[in-house]
Structure formats: structure tokens, C-alpha cells
């Protein structure tokens, strides 16, 4: 498995009810998505280069599968952390916005 074969996780940004906060959350989500896309592209290019140099042996494919899984796990964890942080911020901001 290679990065281009694993679909990226793309949760929607948290909605707080505060337009300014929601814009910030959306920007944070877009920034994270862009950084993760770049990491996926970099890994894909690195793996393609390795295919050219070493061929597509079972050992190379196993290494690439492990790299891809590790990257997917890292990205999933980053998405979860962002969601949790935004939910926490939204819940703290909501009472102040109602007054």
C-alpha cells in the first residue's frame, strides 16, 4: 500500500456557533489538511524513487506498507487531536457568546 492508495481522513471542522471561531477552526483544519497532503506526497515520491532504485521486491513493498500505515495513523491522531482541541475551545467559548 502506498500513500496515494489510502484516502486521507478529512473530518469537518467543529462548529461553535461563533462565526469568528468557526472561521479559525476551518483555517486550522485546512492548514492541517495541506500539511498532511504534502507529507503524503513526499512519502509517495520517496517510495517511487525507491521503486526505481531497488525494484518492487516483497521487502520493499512491506516497508512501504509499514511507512504508509504509520503515516495514516499519525494523520488520524493529528485529526483527532485537532477535533478535541476545537471542541474544547468551542465549549468554553459558547457560554460567553450567549451573553
C-alpha positions in Angstrom: 0.0 0.0 0.0 1.2 3.5 -0.9 0.0 6.9 0.2 -2.0 7.5 -2.9 -3.9 4.3 -2.2 -5.1 5.3 1.3 -7.7 8.0 1.4 -7.0 10.9 3.8 -9.1 11.5 6.8 -11.0 14.7 6.4 -13.4 15.5 9.3 -15.4 18.7 9.1 -14.2 21.5 11.4 -16.0 21.9 14.7 -19.0 24.3 14.7 -19.0 26.6 17.7 -21.8 28.9 16.8 -19.3 31.8 16.8 -18.6 32.9 13.2 -15.1 34.2 14.1 -14.2 31.0 16.0 -15.7 28.8 13.2 -13.5 30.6 10.6 -10.5 30.0 12.7 -11.4 26.3 13.1 -11.9 26.0 9.4 -8.5 27.6 8.7 -6.8 25.3 11.2 -8.4 22.3 9.5 -7.3 23.5 6.1 -3.8 24.1 7.3 -3.6 20.6 8.8 -5.0 19.0 5.6 -2.5 20.9 3.4 0.4 19.8 5.6 -0.8 16.2 5.7 -1.3 16.2 1.9 2.3 17.4 1.5 3.6 14.7 3.8 1.7 12.1 1.8 3.1 13.5 -1.5 6.6 13.4 -0.1 6.3 9.8 1.1 4.8 8.8 -2.3 7.7 10.4 -4.1 10.2 8.8 -1.8 8.6 5.4 -2.3 8.5 5.8 -6.1 12.2 6.7 -6.1 12.9 3.6 -4.1 11.0 1.5 -6.6 13.2 2.9 -9.3 16.4 2.2 -7.4 15.6 -1.2 -5.8 12.6 -2.5 -7.7 9.3 -3.8 -6.3 10.5 -6.6 -4.1 8.4 -8.0 -1.3 10.8 -6.4 1.2 10.4 -3.0 -0.4 6.6 -3.4 -0.6 6.4 -4.4 3.1 8.5 -1.4 4.1 6.3 0.9 2.0 3.1 -0.6 3.6 4.5 0.0 7.1 5.5 3.6 6.2 2.1 4.3 4.7 0.3 2.8 7.7 2.4 4.8 10.2 1.7 8.0 8.3 -2.0 7.2 8.2 -2.0 6.6 11.9 -0.1 9.8 12.6 -2.5 11.8 10.4 -5.5 10.2 12.1 -4.1 11.1 15.5 -3.5 14.6 14.4 -7.0 15.0 13.1 -8.4 13.6 16.4 -6.3 16.0 18.5 -7.4 19.0 16.4 -11.0 18.0 16.8 -10.7 17.5 20.5 -8.9 20.8 20.9 -11.5 22.7 18.8 -14.4 21.0 20.7 -12.9 22.1 24.0 -12.4 25.6 22.7 -16.0 25.7 21.3 -17.5 24.5 24.6 -15.6 27.2 26.6 -16.4 29.9 24.1 -20.1 29.1 23.8 -21.3 30.4 27.2 -19.6 33.7 26.7 -21.1 34.2 23.3 -24.6 33.8 24.6 -24.5 36.8 26.9 
